[in-house]
Amino acid sequence: MRNKKEIYWHLPGFCYFRLLNQVILNMMKDYPDKFREGYKVGSVYGTFPGAIWNGGRAVAGFTGKSEMESVLKIYNSRGIPVRFTWTNSLLEEKHIYDTYCNLIMRLANNGLNQVLVNSPVLEQYIRQEYPNYKMISSTTKRILNTEKLKEELEKDYYLVVLDYDLNHDEKALEAIGPYAERVEILVNEVCYPGCDLREQHYLQQSRLQLEFDTDTSFPCPNRSRQRTFEECKKRPAFISNEQIGAYIERGFQNFKIAGRGMPIDYVKESYLYFLVKEEHQAFIRGKIDGLLLQFQNARQVKKQR
């Protein structure tokens, strides 16, 4: 089952969580026997701060060209695609010519990297100007109708990310069975299925990214909940390690770990739970914590000089 084919995991925060991601990739290389058999990193997704095409989670800031090249090299040198979350749902034609976003696309235009899309105007532009990128249909499209989902899977997308409201929908999973290898499943989303405000939240985050305004809050009903991985495991959309085997048996082989906008401990615990064999999690956790502390201390020393 698991060891008969490779299973691909798509990790969050290629920029924001770069140190954690580097460490986990090193651990997978150095201690392969401690990680679950057949599991590989299929991509690392996210954005460089300040890119107006970004959606899902607004990320403020700016990244210089040399740093972009350095970050891309971290993953691409290992054969791992960087996947840009170009899912801002408020994009107009005037936005597709943005200098910063086009610089990012040119720097990463090597045939390995990928883009997540939900805007027809941007998708058309990327297909025309940057045809080397693998195109992925985003969960932010909120496709819940089974027939429309099958239509999306018939289109020219490398992968289609399933809306996590359908994670445990037996009828939907059965219907998309013939396309299973091209479906990506989000396993640890903290939002509750059926949230009436989710589309509004996506729009609000898109507006924040376009207007460089990160101080505006959103009345999320989920806000008062704990933002821990242990609490996430109780959510209705969560897919446990015990359940993942059944998805793999049905032909699904792409799984996405959520984490953008979440605390680093949430992401770390997600990695440990899904990627590492249970009996080795304490060992790998210790290794990760020790290396992250070394990086932190080295940074402080560098700042003091």
N, C-alpha and C positions, 0 to 999 in steps of 0.2 A: 504494500500500500504506500506508505510515506516514502519508503526507500526505493520504490520502483520508478519514481519520476521526480524531477526537481520541482520544488515548491518555492515560489518567489514572494519575498516580503518587501514591501515598499515602505520606507522609513521616512519620518518627518524631519523638517528643519535642516536642509543641507547646509544652510548658512548659520542659523541661530544655534543649532545643536551640533555644530561641526566637530567640536572636541569629543563629545559623547559618541558621535557617529564614528569618528576615527578610532576611538578606543574599542568600540564593539566590533568594528571590522578587523582590527588587529587581533582581538580575542578569538574571533571566528577562524582566523588564519593560524594562530598559535595553539589553540586548544580545540581543534575540530571535533574531538571525541566527546567534548562536554556540551556541544550544541546538538539540536535535534537533527536527525538524519535526513538528508535530502533538501535541507532548507538553505536557500541562497538569498542574498539581497538583490532584488530586481531593479530597484531605483531608490534614490533619495529625493524627496520632493520638497518644494518650498519656493522661496523667492529671495532675490537680493533686496534689501530694504529700500523703500521709496519707489519701487517700480509700479507705475499706475495701472499696468495690465493685471497686477496681482489681485486675487479675490479670495473669498472664503474667510480670511483673517487679514485685517489691515496691518501692515508692517511699515513703520516710519523709519527714516534714516537715509543713508547713502553709502554706497560701496564704490571705491575707486577701481579703475581698470586692472591694475596689477593685483589687487586683492581678489577680484573676480577670477582672474586667471589662476591664482593660487588655489582658490576654493574648488574650481572646476577640476584642477589637476588632482586634488585629493581623491576624488571619486573616479574620474575618467581614467586615471593611470592604473586603476584596479579593474577596469572594464565595467564599472558601474555607472549607469546613466544618471544624469541630473535631470529632474523633471520640474519644469517651471509651472507654477499654479496660475496660469493666465486665465483666471475665471472671473474677472471683474464683469459683472452683469450689466453695468451702465455704460459700457464703452460705445463711443460713436466713431464715425470714420475719421474725424479729426485726431482722435487719440492714437490711431494705429501708426502714425508717423513719429511718435515720441522718440526723441534721440536716445535717451537712456535705455529704454526697453529694446530698441533696435541694436544698440551697442551690445547688450547682453546676448541677444540672439546671434549676432555675428561672431562673438567670442566663443560661443558654445556650439557653433554650427559645424560639427564634425561627423554627423551621421549616427552618433551614439545617443545623444540626448533627446529629451522628450518634452512635450507640452500638454498640459491639461487645458481644455477649452470649454466654454459654454456660450460664447458670443459669436454669432454667424459672421459679423463683419470682421472680427479679428481672425477667426478660423480661415476665412477666405484669403485674407491677406497673408497669413503664415503659409498656407498651402502654395500660394503663388510665389512669395519671396524667399521662403525657407523650406523647400520641399524635403530636405534631408531629415527633418524632425518627425519622430513618430507622434501621431496625434491621438490623444486620449479624451474620451467623452467624460465630463465631470459629473460627480454626484450632485453638484449644485443645480443641475438641470431639473432635479426633482421629478424624474420619470417613474411614476407609480403604476401606470396602466401597463398590463402585461403585453398587449399587442404593440403599444408604442415602444416598449422596451425591446421587443424582438425586432422592430423596424430599425431602432438605433443600432442594434447589433449587426444588422445587415449592411450598415453604412461602412465607409472606409475609415474605420477607427482601429488602431492597434489594440486598444482595450476600451471597455466601457465600465465605469465605476458604478456599481449597484447602489441605489438609494438604500440606506441602512434600515429604513422602515420595512424593507423586504427581506432582511437577513434571515428571518425565520418563517417567511411566508412560503409554505410548502407548494402552493399552486404556482407561484411565480418561479420558484427554484426549479420545479419540474418543467415549466414551459421553456425556460432558457437553458435547459440541460444540453441541447445540441451545440450551444455556443459557450459552454462552460469555460473552455480554455481562454476565451477572450473577455471573461468577466473578472472584475476585481472587486473583492469584498472587504469592506471596512469593518474591522472586528471589535474595536474598542471605543466607539464613539460615546461621548458623555451626554449628548443631547437625547431626549426621550423621543421615541417614534411617535409620529402624528402631531408634533408640535405645530400649532397654528401660526406661530410667529417666525418659523424658520426662514421662509422666503423673505420676509421683511428684514430679518437679521442679515441675510446675505446681501440684500440691497443696501442696508445701512453700512456694512463693512466695505462694500464697493464704493460708496459715496465718501467714506472716510479716506480711502486710499487715493481717490481722485482729488480730494480737497486738502490732503495732508493734515487732517484733523483727527487726532487720536484721543481727544479729550471728551468727545461726545459719548455718553453712555447709552445703553440699550436696555429696556425693561425685560430682560430675559427671565422667564419663570424658573430657569435652572440656576440662577445666579447664587442663590443662598445654599446650594448643595456643595458638599465637599468636593474639591478637585483632586481626589486621590485615585490611584488605580484600584485600590481595594473597594472603594465605593462604586467605581465604574463597573466592576465585575457583577454588581447587582442590577445593572441597567437592563431593560428588556432587549436591546439590540445587541448586547454583548455576545460574542461567540467564544466559548471556552475551549481550552486545549482538548478536552474530552469530545467536544462537538466537531472540532475542525476535521478530525479523521473522516467523518461522514461526508463532509463537503469535498474532501480530496477524493474519496471513493466515487463521488458523482462527477468528477472531472474538473472541479475547480482547482486552480493552482496559483492564483494570484490573490494575495491578502495584503491589506493596507493597515498600517498601524497609525492611528490618529495621534496628534500631539502638538500641532501648531497652536500657539497661544497658551499652552499648558506648562506647568512647572516642570523643571528638568527631572525631578524625582518621579513624576508620573510617567515620563517617557522612558526613563531608565528601568522602572519596574515593569513596564509593558514589554520592553526588550527581553528582560530576564524571564518573564512568564512565558512569552510566546516562542522565543528562540532557543532558550537554554534548557537542557534536561533538568528536571526538578531536583535531582540529587546533587547537581553541580551549581545551583543558583547562588548559594552562599559564597562559594569560591569565586565565581565570576563577579558577583557584586563587590566583594573585597578588592579584587583586581581593578575593577572600574573606579571605585571610590579612591583607591590609592593613586592611580594614574591621574585622575582629575585633580586631586590635591597637589600632585607634583606640578601639573600645568599651572594651577592657580598660584602656587608659591613662586614658580619661575616668572610669571607675569608680574607679581609684586616686586620681585627683585629687579626686574627690568625697568619698572616704573621709577624705582628709587635711585637708579643710576643717573 
